[in-house]
Amino acid sequence: MGRRRKKTLRVIHRTLPKVFACPRCGLISIRITSEQDEASQDTVFRVTCGNPNCPLHAGREMRYATKRADIDVYNTFVDDYAKAGA
């Protein structure tokens, strides 16, 4: 008879996603890119869908005075999309 091994617990560190679900086509294909506008010092976020058949493939721009997390920009985008009823 041998000794019983101790069970090791793995700690899973969850991170925020980089790709989000598209409210129009339903695929997980929304990417958010950001860049700093030098003239107005705003942060410009571009929300685009990776599905070429989706109307959101062309993308939408959102401007904010301060830097925001991608998940916050995505949530605002989905809220605006739902309000528009598109």
PDB file with SEQRES, HELIX, SHEET and CRYST1 records, atoms N, CA, C and O in Angstrom:
SEQRES   1 A   86  MET GLY ARG ARG ARG LYS LYS THR LEU ARG VAL ILE HIS          
SEQRES   2 A   86  ARG THR LEU PRO LYS VAL PHE ALA CYS PRO ARG CYS GLY          
SEQRES   3 A   86  LEU ILE SER ILE ARG ILE THR SER GLU GLN ASP GLU ALA          
SEQRES   4 A   86  SER GLN ASP THR VAL PHE ARG VAL THR CYS GLY ASN PRO          
SEQRES   5 A   86  ASN CYS PRO LEU HIS ALA GLY ARG GLU MET ARG TYR ALA          
SEQRES   6 A   86  THR LYS ARG ALA ASP ILE ASP VAL TYR ASN THR PHE VAL          
SEQRES   7 A   86  ASP ASP TYR ALA LYS ALA GLY ALA                              
HELIX    1 AA1 PRO A   55  ALA A   58  5                                   4    
HELIX    2 AA2 ASP A   70  ALA A   84  1                                  15    
SHEET    1 AA1 4 PHE A  20  ALA A  21  0                                        
SHEET    2 AA1 4 ILE A  28  GLN A  36 -1                                        
SHEET    3 AA1 4 THR A  43  CYS A  49 -1                                        
SHEET    4 AA1 4 ARG A  60  TYR A  64 -1                                        
CRYST1    1.000    1.000    1.000  90.00  90.00  90.00 P 1           1          
ATOM      1  N   MET A   1       0.835  -1.178   0.000  1.00  0.00           N  
ATOM      2  CA  MET A   1       0.000   0.000   0.000  1.00  0.00           C  
ATOM      3  C   MET A   1       0.881   1.244   0.000  1.00  0.00           C  
ATOM      4  O   MET A   1       1.910   1.308   0.672  1.00  0.00           O  
ATOM      5  N   GLY A   2       0.442   2.219  -0.772  1.00  0.00           N  
ATOM      6  CA  GLY A   2       1.205   3.456  -0.858  1.00  0.00           C  
ATOM      7  C   GLY A   2       0.470   4.605  -0.189  1.00  0.00           C  
ATOM      8  O   GLY A   2      -0.674   4.480   0.248  1.00  0.00           O  
ATOM      9  N   ARG A   3       1.157   5.699  -0.128  1.00  0.00           N  
ATOM     10  CA  ARG A   3       0.548   6.893   0.451  1.00  0.00           C  
ATOM     11  C   ARG A   3      -0.421   7.527  -0.533  1.00  0.00           C  
ATOM     12  O   ARG A   3      -0.224   7.444  -1.746  1.00  0.00           O  
ATOM     13  N   ARG A   4      -1.448   8.147  -0.024  1.00  0.00           N  
ATOM     14  CA  ARG A   4      -2.386   8.859  -0.891  1.00  0.00           C  
ATOM     15  C   ARG A   4      -1.812  10.225  -1.228  1.00  0.00           C  
ATOM     16  O   ARG A   4      -1.327  10.947  -0.356  1.00  0.00           O  
ATOM     17  N   ARG A   5      -1.876  10.559  -2.487  1.00  0.00           N  
ATOM     18  CA  ARG A   5      -1.385  11.870  -2.916  1.00  0.00           C  
ATOM     19  C   ARG A   5      -2.399  12.944  -2.554  1.00  0.00           C  
ATOM     20  O   ARG A   5      -3.608  12.715  -2.586  1.00  0.00           O  
ATOM     21  N   LYS A   6      -1.887  14.120  -2.210  1.00  0.00           N  
ATOM     22  CA  LYS A   6      -2.773  15.246  -1.956  1.00  0.00           C  
ATOM     23  C   LYS A   6      -3.270  15.786  -3.293  1.00  0.00           C  
ATOM     24  O   LYS A   6      -2.512  15.888  -4.257  1.00  0.00           O  
ATOM     25  N   LYS A   7      -4.513  16.119  -3.331  1.00  0.00           N  
ATOM     26  CA  LYS A   7      -5.085  16.672  -4.548  1.00  0.00           C  
ATOM     27  C   LYS A   7      -4.673  18.144  -4.659  1.00  0.00           C  
ATOM     28  O   LYS A   7      -4.875  18.924  -3.729  1.00  0.00           O  
ATOM     29  N   THR A   8      -4.098  18.510  -5.793  1.00  0.00           N  
ATOM     30  CA  THR A   8      -3.678  19.897  -5.982  1.00  0.00           C  
ATOM     31  C   THR A   8      -4.817  20.689  -6.596  1.00  0.00           C  
ATOM     32  O   THR A   8      -5.488  20.226  -7.519  1.00  0.00           O  
ATOM     33  N   LEU A   9      -5.025  21.876  -6.078  1.00  0.00           N  
ATOM     34  CA  LEU A   9      -6.060  22.749  -6.588  1.00  0.00           C  
ATOM     35  C   LEU A   9      -5.433  23.733  -7.569  1.00  0.00           C  
ATOM     36  O   LEU A   9      -4.435  24.386  -7.262  1.00  0.00           O  
ATOM     37  N   ARG A  10      -6.022  23.826  -8.734  1.00  0.00           N  
ATOM     38  CA  ARG A  10      -5.551  24.782  -9.725  1.00  0.00           C  
ATOM     39  C   ARG A  10      -6.361  26.061  -9.601  1.00  0.00           C  
ATOM     40  O   ARG A  10      -7.591  26.034  -9.580  1.00  0.00           O  
ATOM     41  N   VAL A  11      -5.670  27.155  -9.522  1.00  0.00           N  
ATOM     42  CA  VAL A  11      -6.331  28.444  -9.436  1.00  0.00           C  
ATOM     43  C   VAL A  11      -6.485  28.975 -10.857  1.00  0.00           C  
ATOM     44  O   VAL A  11      -5.502  29.144 -11.579  1.00  0.00           O  
ATOM     45  N   ILE A  12      -7.717  29.233 -11.244  1.00  0.00           N  
ATOM     46  CA  ILE A  12      -8.001  29.734 -12.579  1.00  0.00           C  
ATOM     47  C   ILE A  12      -8.224  31.240 -12.479  1.00  0.00           C  
ATOM     48  O   ILE A  12      -9.152  31.702 -11.816  1.00  0.00           O  
ATOM     49  N   HIS A  13      -7.365  31.987 -13.144  1.00  0.00           N  
ATOM     50  CA  HIS A  13      -7.482  33.435 -13.159  1.00  0.00           C  
ATOM     51  C   HIS A  13      -8.278  33.839 -14.393  1.00  0.00           C  
ATOM     52  O   HIS A  13      -7.831  33.644 -15.523  1.00  0.00           O  
ATOM     53  N   ARG A  14      -9.447  34.397 -14.170  1.00  0.00           N  
ATOM     54  CA  ARG A  14     -10.293  34.802 -15.281  1.00  0.00           C  
ATOM     55  C   ARG A  14      -9.886  36.192 -15.745  1.00  0.00           C  
ATOM     56  O   ARG A  14      -9.555  37.059 -14.937  1.00  0.00           O  
ATOM     57  N   THR A  15      -9.916  36.388 -17.057  1.00  0.00           N  
ATOM     58  CA  THR A  15      -9.589  37.678 -17.634  1.00  0.00           C  
ATOM     59  C   THR A  15     -10.782  38.169 -18.453  1.00  0.00           C  
ATOM     60  O   THR A  15     -11.670  37.395 -18.810  1.00  0.00           O  
ATOM     61  N   LEU A  16     -10.781  39.454 -18.737  1.00  0.00           N  
ATOM     62  CA  LEU A  16     -11.839  40.014 -19.565  1.00  0.00           C  
ATOM     63  C   LEU A  16     -11.644  39.568 -21.002  1.00  0.00           C  
ATOM     64  O   LEU A  16     -10.507  39.422 -21.450  1.00  0.00           O  
ATOM     65  N   PRO A  17     -12.731  39.349 -21.733  1.00  0.00           N  
ATOM     66  CA  PRO A  17     -12.591  38.871 -23.116  1.00  0.00           C  
ATOM     67  C   PRO A  17     -12.062  39.953 -24.044  1.00  0.00           C  
ATOM     68  O   PRO A  17     -12.195  41.144 -23.766  1.00  0.00           O  
ATOM     69  N   LYS A  18     -11.466  39.528 -25.140  1.00  0.00           N  
ATOM     70  CA  LYS A  18     -10.969  40.434 -26.175  1.00  0.00           C  
ATOM     71  C   LYS A  18     -11.928  40.476 -27.371  1.00  0.00           C  
ATOM     72  O   LYS A  18     -11.923  41.441 -28.136  1.00  0.00           O  
ATOM     73  N   VAL A  19     -12.741  39.443 -27.532  1.00  0.00           N  
ATOM     74  CA  VAL A  19     -13.703  39.345 -28.629  1.00  0.00           C  
ATOM     75  C   VAL A  19     -15.084  39.161 -28.007  1.00  0.00           C  
ATOM     76  O   VAL A  19     -15.260  38.380 -27.071  1.00  0.00           O  
ATOM     77  N   PHE A  20     -16.061  39.894 -28.541  1.00  0.00           N  
ATOM     78  CA  PHE A  20     -17.393  39.913 -27.951  1.00  0.00           C  
ATOM     79  C   PHE A  20     -18.439  39.425 -28.942  1.00  0.00           C  
ATOM     80  O   PHE A  20     -18.151  39.257 -30.127  1.00  0.00           O  
ATOM     81  N   ALA A  21     -19.661  39.196 -28.450  1.00  0.00           N  
ATOM     82  CA  ALA A  21     -20.764  38.725 -29.295  1.00  0.00           C  
ATOM     83  C   ALA A  21     -21.389  39.895 -30.036  1.00  0.00           C  
ATOM     84  O   ALA A  21     -21.585  40.972 -29.473  1.00  0.00           O  
ATOM     85  N   CYS A  22     -21.695  39.670 -31.291  1.00  0.00           N  
ATOM     86  CA  CYS A  22     -22.318  40.689 -32.126  1.00  0.00           C  
ATOM     87  C   CYS A  22     -23.826  40.703 -31.850  1.00  0.00           C  
ATOM     88  O   CYS A  22     -24.465  39.652 -31.895  1.00  0.00           O  
ATOM     89  N   PRO A  23     -24.404  41.879 -31.565  1.00  0.00           N  
ATOM     90  CA  PRO A  23     -25.851  41.915 -31.307  1.00  0.00           C  
ATOM     91  C   PRO A  23     -26.673  41.716 -32.574  1.00  0.00           C  
ATOM     92  O   PRO A  23     -27.861  41.406 -32.479  1.00  0.00           O  
ATOM     93  N   ARG A  24     -26.092  41.880 -33.738  1.00  0.00           N  
ATOM     94  CA  ARG A  24     -26.822  41.753 -35.002  1.00  0.00           C  
ATOM     95  C   ARG A  24     -26.817  40.315 -35.518  1.00  0.00           C  
ATOM     96  O   ARG A  24     -27.881  39.741 -35.753  1.00  0.00           O  
ATOM     97  N   CYS A  25     -25.615  39.717 -35.701  1.00  0.00           N  
ATOM     98  CA  CYS A  25     -25.541  38.389 -36.314  1.00  0.00           C  
ATOM     99  C   CYS A  25     -25.412  37.266 -35.279  1.00  0.00           C  
ATOM    100  O   CYS A  25     -25.615  36.102 -35.623  1.00  0.00           O  
ATOM    101  N   GLY A  26     -25.084  37.581 -34.027  1.00  0.00           N  
ATOM    102  CA  GLY A  26     -25.020  36.573 -32.977  1.00  0.00           C  
ATOM    103  C   GLY A  26     -23.691  35.852 -32.860  1.00  0.00           C  
ATOM    104  O   GLY A  26     -23.511  35.066 -31.929  1.00  0.00           O  
ATOM    105  N   LEU A  27     -22.752  36.088 -33.768  1.00  0.00           N  
ATOM    106  CA  LEU A  27     -21.445  35.437 -33.700  1.00  0.00           C  
ATOM    107  C   LEU A  27     -20.536  36.172 -32.719  1.00  0.00           C  
ATOM    108  O   LEU A  27     -20.701  37.366 -32.472  1.00  0.00           O  
ATOM    109  N   ILE A  28     -19.588  35.446 -32.175  1.00  0.00           N  
ATOM    110  CA  ILE A  28     -18.611  36.074 -31.295  1.00  0.00           C  
ATOM    111  C   ILE A  28     -17.506  36.624 -32.186  1.00  0.00           C  
ATOM    112  O   ILE A  28     -16.491  35.966 -32.414  1.00  0.00           O  
ATOM    113  N   SER A  29     -17.715  37.843 -32.689  1.00  0.00           N  
ATOM    114  CA  SER A  29     -16.801  38.381 -33.682  1.00  0.00           C  
ATOM    115  C   SER A  29     -16.605  39.891 -33.578  1.00  0.00           C  
ATOM    116  O   SER A  29     -16.052  40.493 -34.498  1.00  0.00           O  
ATOM    117  N   ILE A  30     -17.039  40.518 -32.491  1.00  0.00           N  
ATOM    118  CA  ILE A  30     -16.866  41.961 -32.328  1.00  0.00           C  
ATOM    119  C   ILE A  30     -15.499  42.231 -31.720  1.00  0.00           C  
ATOM    120  O   ILE A  30     -15.156  41.686 -30.670  1.00  0.00           O  
ATOM    121  N   ARG A  31     -14.718  43.080 -32.392  1.00  0.00           N  
ATOM    122  CA  ARG A  31     -13.421  43.518 -31.875  1.00  0.00           C  
ATOM    123  C   ARG A  31     -13.467  45.025 -31.680  1.00  0.00           C  
ATOM    124  O   ARG A  31     -14.132  45.746 -32.424  1.00  0.00           O  
ATOM    125  N   ILE A  32     -12.750  45.481 -30.666  1.00  0.00           N  
ATOM    126  CA  ILE A  32     -12.708  46.900 -30.360  1.00  0.00           C  
ATOM    127  C   ILE A  32     -11.262  47.367 -30.424  1.00  0.00           C  
ATOM    128  O   ILE A  32     -10.392  46.832 -29.737  1.00  0.00           O  
ATOM    129  N   THR A  33     -11.018  48.370 -31.255  1.00  0.00           N  
ATOM    130  CA  THR A  33      -9.689  48.961 -31.351  1.00  0.00           C  
ATOM    131  C   THR A  33      -9.783  50.410 -30.886  1.00  0.00           C  
ATOM    132  O   THR A  33     -10.820  51.056 -31.038  1.00  0.00           O  
ATOM    133  N   SER A  34      -8.698  50.909 -30.324  1.00  0.00           N  
ATOM    134  CA  SER A  34      -8.710  52.280 -29.822  1.00  0.00           C  
ATOM    135  C   SER A  34      -7.466  53.014 -30.291  1.00  0.00           C  
ATOM    136  O   SER A  34      -6.409  52.422 -30.506  1.00  0.00           O  
ATOM    137  N   GLU A  35      -7.626  54.322 -30.444  1.00  0.00           N  
ATOM    138  CA  GLU A  35      -6.497  55.172 -30.784  1.00  0.00           C  
ATOM    139  C   GLU A  35      -6.765  56.558 -30.219  1.00  0.00           C  
ATOM    140  O   GLU A  35      -7.912  56.934 -29.981  1.00  0.00           O  
ATOM    141  N   GLN A  36      -5.700  57.307 -30.008  1.00  0.00           N  
ATOM    142  CA  GLN A  36      -5.790  58.643 -29.439  1.00  0.00           C  
ATOM    143  C   GLN A  36      -5.889  59.666 -30.559  1.00  0.00           C  
ATOM    144  O   GLN A  36      -5.050  59.688 -31.460  1.00  0.00           O  
ATOM    145  N   ASP A  37      -6.908  60.510 -30.506  1.00  0.00           N  
ATOM    146  CA  ASP A  37      -7.042  61.593 -31.475  1.00  0.00           C  
ATOM    147  C   ASP A  37      -6.179  62.749 -30.989  1.00  0.00           C  
ATOM    148  O   ASP A  37      -6.384  63.266 -29.891  1.00  0.00           O  
ATOM    149  N   GLU A  38      -5.215  63.151 -31.807  1.00  0.00           N  
ATOM    150  CA  GLU A  38      -4.253  64.164 -31.368  1.00  0.00           C  
ATOM    151  C   GLU A  38      -4.840  65.566 -31.385  1.00  0.00           C  
ATOM    152  O   GLU A  38      -4.420  66.414 -30.598  1.00  0.00           O  
ATOM    153  N   ALA A  39      -5.788  65.824 -32.251  1.00  0.00           N  
ATOM    154  CA  ALA A  39      -6.349  67.165 -32.332  1.00  0.00           C  
ATOM    155  C   ALA A  39      -7.232  67.482 -31.126  1.00  0.00           C  
ATOM    156  O   ALA A  39      -7.090  68.541 -30.516  1.00  0.00           O  
ATOM    157  N   SER A  40      -8.135  66.578 -30.784  1.00  0.00           N  
ATOM    158  CA  SER A  40      -9.074  66.841 -29.693  1.00  0.00           C  
ATOM    159  C   SER A  40      -8.708  66.125 -28.393  1.00  0.00           C  
ATOM    160  O   SER A  40      -9.381  66.322 -27.382  1.00  0.00           O  
ATOM    161  N   GLN A  41      -7.667  65.304 -28.394  1.00  0.00           N  
ATOM    162  CA  GLN A  41      -7.225  64.525 -27.225  1.00  0.00           C  
ATOM    163  C   GLN A  41      -8.292  63.553 -26.739  1.00  0.00           C  
ATOM    164  O   GLN A  41      -8.272  63.147 -25.576  1.00  0.00           O  
ATOM    165  N   ASP A  42      -9.217  63.177 -27.606  1.00  0.00           N  
ATOM    166  CA  ASP A  42     -10.218  62.166 -27.274  1.00  0.00           C  
ATOM    167  C   ASP A  42      -9.677  60.788 -27.621  1.00  0.00           C  
ATOM    168  O   ASP A  42      -8.767  60.649 -28.439  1.00  0.00           O  
ATOM    169  N   THR A  43     -10.247  59.779 -26.991  1.00  0.00           N  
ATOM    170  CA  THR A  43      -9.936  58.404 -27.345  1.00  0.00           C  
ATOM    171  C   THR A  43     -11.023  57.920 -28.295  1.00  0.00           C  
ATOM    172  O   THR A  43     -12.209  57.964 -27.967  1.00  0.00           O  
ATOM    173  N   VAL A  44     -10.616  57.457 -29.472  1.00  0.00           N  
ATOM    174  CA  VAL A  44     -11.545  57.003 -30.493  1.00  0.00           C  
ATOM    175  C   VAL A  44     -11.552  55.480 -30.481  1.00  0.00           C  
ATOM    176  O   VAL A  44     -10.518  54.845 -30.692  1.00  0.00           O  
ATOM    177  N   PHE A  45     -12.722  54.897 -30.233  1.00  0.00           N  
ATOM    178  CA  PHE A  45     -12.880  53.446 -30.230  1.00  0.00           C  
ATOM    179  C   PHE A  45     -13.617  53.048 -31.499  1.00  0.00           C  
ATOM    180  O   PHE A  45     -14.616  53.671 -31.855  1.00  0.00           O  
ATOM    181  N   ARG A  46     -13.142  52.031 -32.176  1.00  0.00           N  
ATOM    182  CA  ARG A  46     -13.788  51.521 -33.389  1.00  0.00           C  
ATOM    183  C   ARG A  46     -14.305  50.120 -33.084  1.00  0.00           C  
ATOM    184  O   ARG A  46     -13.533  49.230 -32.728  1.00  0.00           O  
ATOM    185  N   VAL A  47     -15.609  49.929 -33.225  1.00  0.00           N  
ATOM    186  CA  VAL A  47     -16.274  48.656 -32.954  1.00  0.00           C  
ATOM    187  C   VAL A  47     -16.626  48.031 -34.298  1.00  0.00           C  
ATOM    188  O   VAL A  47     -17.427  48.590 -35.048  1.00  0.00           O  
ATOM    189  N   THR A  48     -16.030  46.867 -34.614  1.00  0.00           N  
ATOM    190  CA  THR A  48     -16.281  46.212 -35.890  1.00  0.00           C  
ATOM    191  C   THR A  48     -16.607  44.740 -35.683  1.00  0.00           C  
ATOM    192  O   THR A  48     -16.121  44.105 -34.747  1.00  0.00           O  
ATOM    193  N   CYS A  49     -17.436  44.210 -36.572  1.00  0.00           N  
ATOM    194  CA  CYS A  49     -17.793  42.796 -36.559  1.00  0.00           C  
ATOM    195  C   CYS A  49     -16.911  42.080 -37.575  1.00  0.00           C  
ATOM    196  O   CYS A  49     -16.678  42.607 -38.663  1.00  0.00           O  
ATOM    197  N   GLY A  50     -16.426  40.917 -37.250  1.00  0.00           N  
ATOM    198  CA  GLY A  50     -15.559  40.156 -38.141  1.00  0.00           C  
ATOM    199  C   GLY A  50     -16.306  39.382 -39.208  1.00  0.00           C  
ATOM    200  O   GLY A  50     -15.684  38.861 -40.133  1.00  0.00           O  
ATOM    201  N   ASN A  51     -17.621  39.293 -39.104  1.00  0.00           N  
ATOM    202  CA  ASN A  51     -18.431  38.584 -40.084  1.00  0.00           C  
ATOM    203  C   ASN A  51     -18.651  39.482 -41.297  1.00  0.00           C  
ATOM    204  O   ASN A  51     -19.265  40.539 -41.155  1.00  0.00           O  
ATOM    205  N   PRO A  52     -18.173  39.106 -42.487  1.00  0.00           N  
ATOM    206  CA  PRO A  52     -18.326  39.982 -43.656  1.00  0.00           C  
ATOM    207  C   PRO A  52     -19.776  40.161 -44.107  1.00  0.00           C  
ATOM    208  O   PRO A  52     -20.069  41.124 -44.816  1.00  0.00           O  
ATOM    209  N   ASN A  53     -20.679  39.283 -43.729  1.00  0.00           N  
ATOM    210  CA  ASN A  53     -22.082  39.389 -44.121  1.00  0.00           C  
ATOM    211  C   ASN A  53     -22.902  40.254 -43.163  1.00  0.00           C  
ATOM    212  O   ASN A  53     -24.069  40.540 -43.432  1.00  0.00           O  
ATOM    213  N   CYS A  54     -22.311  40.662 -42.071  1.00  0.00           N  
ATOM    214  CA  CYS A  54     -23.013  41.439 -41.049  1.00  0.00           C  
ATOM    215  C   CYS A  54     -22.986  42.928 -41.414  1.00  0.00           C  
ATOM    216  O   CYS A  54     -21.966  43.422 -41.895  1.00  0.00           O  
ATOM    217  N   PRO A  55     -24.095  43.650 -41.190  1.00  0.00           N  
ATOM    218  CA  PRO A  55     -24.088  45.094 -41.462  1.00  0.00           C  
ATOM    219  C   PRO A  55     -23.123  45.871 -40.573  1.00  0.00           C  
ATOM    220  O   PRO A  55     -22.704  46.969 -40.940  1.00  0.00           O  
ATOM    221  N   LEU A  56     -22.765  45.329 -39.420  1.00  0.00           N  
ATOM    222  CA  LEU A  56     -21.831  46.008 -38.525  1.00  0.00           C  
ATOM    223  C   LEU A  56     -20.376  45.762 -38.913  1.00  0.00           C  
ATOM    224  O   LEU A  56     -19.467  46.200 -38.208  1.00  0.00           O  
ATOM    225  N   HIS A  57     -20.147  45.068 -40.025  1.00  0.00           N  
ATOM    226  CA  HIS A  57     -18.782  44.796 -40.484  1.00  0.00           C  
ATOM    227  C   HIS A  57     -18.050  46.096 -40.822  1.00  0.00           C  
ATOM    228  O   HIS A  57     -16.832  46.187 -40.669  1.00  0.00           O  
ATOM    229  N   ALA A  58     -18.797  47.093 -41.281  1.00  0.00           N  
ATOM    230  CA  ALA A  58     -18.193  48.389 -41.600  1.00  0.00           C  
ATOM    231  C   ALA A  58     -17.697  49.082 -40.338  1.00  0.00           C  
ATOM    232  O   ALA A  58     -16.738  49.851 -40.390  1.00  0.00           O  
ATOM    233  N   GLY A  59     -18.333  48.820 -39.225  1.00  0.00           N  
ATOM    234  CA  GLY A  59     -17.882  49.359 -37.950  1.00  0.00           C  
ATOM    235  C   GLY A  59     -18.542  50.669 -37.580  1.00  0.00           C  
ATOM    236  O   GLY A  59     -19.155  51.341 -38.409  1.00  0.00           O  
ATOM    237  N   ARG A  60     -18.399  51.009 -36.321  1.00  0.00           N  
ATOM    238  CA  ARG A  60     -18.895  52.270 -35.783  1.00  0.00           C  
ATOM    239  C   ARG A  60     -17.821  52.882 -34.909  1.00  0.00           C  
ATOM    240  O   ARG A  60     -17.067  52.171 -34.244  1.00  0.00           O  
ATOM    241  N   GLU A  61     -17.755  54.206 -34.912  1.00  0.00           N  
ATOM    242  CA  GLU A  61     -16.793  54.915 -34.077  1.00  0.00           C  
ATOM    243  C   GLU A  61     -17.499  55.501 -32.872  1.00  0.00           C  
ATOM    244  O   GLU A  61     -18.629  55.982 -32.956  1.00  0.00           O  
ATOM    245  N   MET A  62     -16.798  55.445 -31.743  1.00  0.00           N  
ATOM    246  CA  MET A  62     -17.305  56.037 -30.512  1.00  0.00           C  
ATOM    247  C   MET A  62     -16.164  56.860 -29.919  1.00  0.00           C  
ATOM    248  O   MET A  62     -15.025  56.396 -29.865  1.00  0.00           O  
ATOM    249  N   ARG A  63     -16.467  58.085 -29.474  1.00  0.00           N  
ATOM    250  CA  ARG A  63     -15.449  58.973 -28.921  1.00  0.00           C  
ATOM    251  C   ARG A  63     -15.726  59.221 -27.444  1.00  0.00           C  
ATOM    252  O   ARG A  63     -16.868  59.434 -27.036  1.00  0.00           O  
ATOM    253  N   TYR A  64     -14.664  59.189 -26.656  1.00  0.00           N  
ATOM    254  CA  TYR A  64     -14.751  59.480 -25.230  1.00  0.00           C  
ATOM    255  C   TYR A  64     -13.583  60.364 -24.840  1.00  0.00           C  
ATOM    256  O   TYR A  64     -12.497  60.270 -25.412  1.00  0.00           O  
ATOM    257  N   ALA A  65     -13.819  61.227 -23.856  1.00  0.00           N  
ATOM    258  CA  ALA A  65     -12.765  62.138 -23.410  1.00  0.00           C  
ATOM    259  C   ALA A  65     -11.680  61.402 -22.632  1.00  0.00           C  
ATOM    260  O   ALA A  65     -10.528  61.835 -22.608  1.00  0.00           O  
ATOM    261  N   THR A  66     -12.044  60.294 -21.997  1.00  0.00           N  
ATOM    262  CA  THR A  66     -11.081  59.534 -21.198  1.00  0.00           C  
ATOM    263  C   THR A  66     -10.959  58.121 -21.742  1.00  0.00           C  
ATOM    264  O   THR A  66     -11.822  57.660 -22.488  1.00  0.00           O  
ATOM    265  N   LYS A  67      -9.900  57.444 -21.372  1.00  0.00           N  
ATOM    266  CA  LYS A  67      -9.678  56.050 -21.766  1.00  0.00           C  
ATOM    267  C   LYS A  67     -10.641  55.168 -20.985  1.00  0.00           C  
ATOM    268  O   LYS A  67     -10.831  55.355 -19.783  1.00  0.00           O  
ATOM    269  N   ARG A  68     -11.248  54.204 -21.674  1.00  0.00           N  
ATOM    270  CA  ARG A  68     -12.176  53.263 -21.046  1.00  0.00           C  
ATOM    271  C   ARG A  68     -11.756  51.840 -21.363  1.00  0.00           C  
ATOM    272  O   ARG A  68     -11.011  51.595 -22.312  1.00  0.00           O  
ATOM    273  N   ALA A  69     -12.237  50.917 -20.568  1.00  0.00           N  
ATOM    274  CA  ALA A  69     -11.988  49.501 -20.829  1.00  0.00           C  
ATOM    275  C   ALA A  69     -12.841  49.056 -22.013  1.00  0.00           C  
ATOM    276  O   ALA A  69     -13.906  49.617 -22.267  1.00  0.00           O  
ATOM    277  N   ASP A  70     -12.364  48.041 -22.733  1.00  0.00           N  
ATOM    278  CA  ASP A  70     -13.090  47.546 -23.904  1.00  0.00           C  
ATOM    279  C   ASP A  70     -14.484  47.048 -23.543  1.00  0.00           C  
ATOM    280  O   ASP A  70     -15.426  47.228 -24.315  1.00  0.00           O  
ATOM    281  N   ILE A  71     -14.619  46.428 -22.382  1.00  0.00           N  
ATOM    282  CA  ILE A  71     -15.917  45.887 -21.980  1.00  0.00           C  
ATOM    283  C   ILE A  71     -16.924  47.016 -21.742  1.00  0.00           C  
ATOM    284  O   ILE A  71     -18.114  46.842 -22.005  1.00  0.00           O  
ATOM    285  N   ASP A  72     -16.466  48.165 -21.249  1.00  0.00           N  
ATOM    286  CA  ASP A  72     -17.349  49.307 -21.042  1.00  0.00           C  
ATOM    287  C   ASP A  72     -17.814  49.880 -22.376  1.00  0.00           C  
ATOM    288  O   ASP A  72     -18.976  50.256 -22.522  1.00  0.00           O  
ATOM    289  N   VAL A  73     -16.911  49.945 -23.343  1.00  0.00           N  
ATOM    290  CA  VAL A  73     -17.255  50.438 -24.671  1.00  0.00           C  
ATOM    291  C   VAL A  73     -18.250  49.484 -25.330  1.00  0.00           C  
ATOM    292  O   VAL A  73     -19.209  49.923 -25.965  1.00  0.00           O  
ATOM    293  N   TYR A  74     -18.022  48.179 -25.177  1.00  0.00           N  
ATOM    294  CA  TYR A  74     -18.930  47.184 -25.755  1.00  0.00           C  
ATOM    295  C   TYR A  74     -20.320  47.295 -25.142  1.00  0.00           C  
ATOM    296  O   TYR A  74     -21.317  47.247 -25.864  1.00  0.00           O  
ATOM    297  N   ASN A  75     -20.401  47.442 -23.828  1.00  0.00           N  
ATOM    298  CA  ASN A  75     -21.703  47.556 -23.164  1.00  0.00           C  
ATOM    299  C   ASN A  75     -22.457  48.804 -23.621  1.00  0.00           C  
ATOM    300  O   ASN A  75     -23.670  48.756 -23.828  1.00  0.00           O  
ATOM    301  N   THR A  76     -21.748  49.915 -23.777  1.00  0.00           N  
ATOM    302  CA  THR A  76     -22.374  51.135 -24.273  1.00  0.00           C  
ATOM    303  C   THR A  76     -22.849  50.949 -25.709  1.00  0.00           C  
ATOM    304  O   THR A  76     -23.927  51.413 -26.082  1.00  0.00           O  
ATOM    305  N   PHE A  77     -22.032  50.266 -26.511  1.00  0.00           N  
ATOM    306  CA  PHE A  77     -22.391  49.993 -27.909  1.00  0.00           C  
ATOM    307  C   PHE A  77     -23.656  49.141 -27.991  1.00  0.00           C  
ATOM    308  O   PHE A  77     -24.544  49.441 -28.790  1.00  0.00           O  
ATOM    309  N   VAL A  78     -23.755  48.099 -27.193  1.00  0.00           N  
ATOM    310  CA  VAL A  78     -24.924  47.217 -27.211  1.00  0.00           C  
ATOM    311  C   VAL A  78     -26.167  47.969 -26.730  1.00  0.00           C  
ATOM    312  O   VAL A  78     -27.254  47.784 -27.278  1.00  0.00           O  
ATOM    313  N   ASP A  79     -26.008  48.821 -25.704  1.00  0.00           N  
ATOM    314  CA  ASP A  79     -27.150  49.606 -25.219  1.00  0.00           C  
ATOM    315  C   ASP A  79     -27.646  50.558 -26.302  1.00  0.00           C  
ATOM    316  O   ASP A  79     -28.852  50.682 -26.513  1.00  0.00           O  
ATOM    317  N   ASP A  80     -26.728  51.228 -26.988  1.00  0.00           N  
ATOM    318  CA  ASP A  80     -27.118  52.153 -28.062  1.00  0.00           C  
ATOM    319  C   ASP A  80     -27.766  51.391 -29.216  1.00  0.00           C  
ATOM    320  O   ASP A  80     -28.728  51.872 -29.816  1.00  0.00           O  
ATOM    321  N   TYR A  81     -27.250  50.220 -29.525  1.00  0.00           N  
ATOM    322  CA  TYR A  81     -27.794  49.402 -30.609  1.00  0.00           C  
ATOM    323  C   TYR A  81     -29.211  48.938 -30.270  1.00  0.00           C  
ATOM    324  O   TYR A  81     -30.086  48.913 -31.135  1.00  0.00           O  
ATOM    325  N   ALA A  82     -29.431  48.570 -29.005  1.00  0.00           N  
ATOM    326  CA  ALA A  82     -30.754  48.115 -28.591  1.00  0.00           C  
ATOM    327  C   ALA A  82     -31.757  49.272 -28.584  1.00  0.00           C  
ATOM    328  O   ALA A  82     -32.922  49.087 -28.936  1.00  0.00           O  
ATOM    329  N   LYS A  83     -31.304  50.460 -28.183  1.00  0.00           N  
ATOM    330  CA  LYS A  83     -32.188  51.631 -28.168  1.00  0.00           C  
ATOM    331  C   LYS A  83     -32.590  52.022 -29.588  1.00  0.00           C  
ATOM    332  O   LYS A  83     -33.720  52.451 -29.819  1.00  0.00           O  
ATOM    333  N   ALA A  84     -31.669  51.875 -30.537  1.00  0.00           N  
ATOM    334  CA  ALA A  84     -31.960  52.233 -31.924  1.00  0.00           C  
ATOM    335  C   ALA A  84     -32.969  51.275 -32.544  1.00  0.00           C  
ATOM    336  O   ALA A  84     -33.673  51.640 -33.485  1.00  0.00           O  
ATOM    337  N   GLY A  85     -33.044  50.057 -32.024  1.00  0.00           N  
ATOM    338  CA  GLY A  85     -33.996  49.086 -32.533  1.00  0.00           C  
ATOM    339  C   GLY A  85     -33.608  48.513 -33.867  1.00  0.00           C  
ATOM    340  O   GLY A  85     -34.466  48.033 -34.609  1.00  0.00           O  
ATOM    341  N   ALA A  86     -32.327  48.552 -34.190  1.00  0.00           N  
ATOM    342  CA  ALA A  86     -31.860  48.053 -35.492  1.00  0.00           C  
ATOM    343  C   ALA A  86     -31.642  46.572 -35.485  1.00  0.00           C  
ATOM    344  O   ALA A  86     -31.250  46.001 -36.502  1.00  0.00           O  
TER     345      ALA A  86                                                      
END                                                                             
